[in-house]
């Protein structure tokens, strides 16, 4: 079953079909209706001020009985998956191939949760609340994967194809140092390689609109390989270079230069005009935690992703850019709602919660 946008902008479950001719006008019109109700701007401000979890849950899901933060997060993600899985009913060709692949992102996230648990020996019962519900062929045998006793057993249980091959590569390259970081990064790399390839198959006009948003997400991955892989985990360039994804604004040579720098400040500045809208680390931020610096850089980079998703949505009012831009904006919305739920749960002040949402206002004040 799939979920589609109805004439009122709500969602409805139907049997999956794919039309042989694009009906992007119809789909884009429905997405514009949904966008008008998205949690952004002043509505986000109001949500941050609620301060009471049950009230927050009722505001977002008035017809559901949410049992806690984890249940809220799962329902938020599952609703997003259901909505995005219905896009193909109105699409065909390279655009449909791209949006279909964007749905695979959630399978990757489930695999990352499961391989992390395998490597850290986390109890299986702790996993299931962190796994998204996946439709049809994206579903995994989570119980078998959760019961795997070794990375080798886990990889054999992954369905044949790109992600098993990605994990096999990680086993071969990093088997002597089986950290979750390597296996998760290998899964991400496989996903992003295919994402870039499908973007490159779009007609030139669509690629010109959609490409910047897609490449930005991949370059956030590159940035975090440097910020966390090199400067937090102290991994060598030789270990990180094979994880590079070709075809974005951070080419292999620049990535190698970033990995060869002596501090995060210098590495980040190399990529400043490629992944940030504002120059990062302008005011002497070499002091302090590398984790905090990496989080700040990631916030700046996601600000740019948000802007590019908005731009794609606006520039292609009734075309593919509107659909792909919308998927990016919805992912940001869900990420923001999850951040708010965690902030309220921890008793965080409304202003502090708001500063951590995308677009991040706290990092802009610190680094512009």
Helices and strands as residue ranges (DSSP letters): E 2-5, E 11-14, H 24-35, H 41-48, H 53-60, H 69-85, G 87-90, H 93-120, G 124-126, G 128-130, G 136-138, H 142-146, H 151-157, H 162-174, G 175-177, H 180-200, H 204-224, I 225-230, H 237-241, H 252-260, H 264-270, H 272-275, H 290-315, H 320-345, H 350-355, H 361-367
